[in-house]
Amino acid sequence: MSSVLRIRDAGGTVWFLKHHGDSARYRAELTAYRKWVPALQDAAPRLRAFDDSLEAMVLSAVPGEAALWPASQGSGPVADRPAERAVQREAGKMLRRLHEAQPALSWPDFAAVKLGEFDRLKPAAAALLGPRELDLARAHIAALAGIPAPARVPCHHDYTPRNWLVRNGALYVIDFEWSGLDTPVADFARLHLGVWASRPDLKEAFLSGYGRALSRTDREILHGCAVLTAVWLLVKAHETRQPSFEDASRTSLLRIIGQRPGRGG
């Protein structure tokens, strides 16, 4: 969906030139870099230049190597993995800063928006899920209507270790092309579907860094958002011909729609 070139100017400074193949993703990332990413200060790239006609932007480089994907609980004692918890804690701190990049906005039609997103995905998802699974997923999202409407804040929407760089204990966040306004816990959905499923210690470390425990209402909203995210990931994985990712997304979806919202930590 985008092309990225690493370039060096005459003074030896390294920059990244990112050209988008999708106008919506370009506009989303440009908005994020102009309005919200500065709240992360040196923990994220900065926007140097952009060209709307080319749908391209020049971004500063940040240090670090890609964060390692945490091991599953079955790979050994979690007590032996303090570095993984430290990364999650720093990721929580950075995300809180992004979420507070502008004042929160009221969102009275939150539940209707989420259900509308699902219904737009439904035709494509119908080819990948059985009718019962599809109806069950919709019911979990429709249940959001019975929950007090949350606020909207700037969200990353692809907040996983693949978009974190780490250097000497510091964490840097990249790739804001899916950014937009959403409820804060929607930004936890990818982690909830993935690495947190078998590593509650990582969830605890992340929330410690974020500085907020999840209330029952938060857990119910996260559940509905995670169901919607899993359906979206399933559809996108199929469209982009990533069979292993498609299988993983389906497995995550079936796991969480078998759970009751609001249960657990």
LINLIN-V46266 format. One record per backbone hydrogen bond with DSSP energy under -1.0 kcal/mol. NH is the residue of the N-H (numbers start at 1). CO is the residue of the C=O. If there is no record, write none. Layout:
NH;CO, NH;CO
This chain:
3;19, 5;17, 7;15, 9;13, 12;9, 15;7, 16;59, 17;5, 18;57, 19;3, 20;55, 21;1, 26;22, 27;23, 28;24, 29;25, 30;26, 31;27, 32;28, 33;29, 34;30, 35;31, 36;32, 37;32, 39;36, 40;37, 41;38, 43;40, 48;58, 49;58, 51;56, 55;51, 56;51, 57;18, 58;49, 59;16, 60;46, 65;166, 67;164, 75;72, 76;73, 80;77, 81;78, 85;81, 86;82, 87;83, 88;84, 89;85, 90;86, 91;87, 92;88, 93;89, 94;90, 95;91, 96;92, 97;93, 98;94, 99;95, 100;96, 101;98, 105;152, 110;107, 113;109, 114;110, 115;111, 116;112, 117;113, 118;114, 119;115, 120;116, 121;117, 122;118, 125;121, 126;122, 128;125, 129;125, 134;130, 135;131, 136;132, 137;133, 138;134, 139;135, 140;136, 141;137, 142;138, 143;139, 144;141, 145;142, 146;143, 147;144, 152;105, 153;182, 155;180, 160;158, 163;160, 164;161, 165;172, 166;65, 167;170, 170;167, 172;165, 173;43, 174;163, 179;176, 180;155, 182;153, 186;183, 187;184, 188;185, 189;186, 192;188, 193;189, 194;190, 196;191, 197;194, 202;199, 203;199, 204;200, 205;201, 206;202, 207;203, 208;204, 209;205, 210;206, 211;207, 212;207, 219;215, 220;216, 221;217, 222;218, 223;219, 224;220, 225;221, 226;222, 227;223, 228;224, 229;225, 230;226, 231;227, 232;228, 233;229, 234;230, 235;231, 236;232, 237;233, 238;234, 239;235, 240;236, 241;238, 242;237, 246;242, 247;243, 248;244, 249;245, 250;246, 251;247, 252;248, 253;249, 254;250, 255;251, 256;252, 257;253, 259;256, 263;260
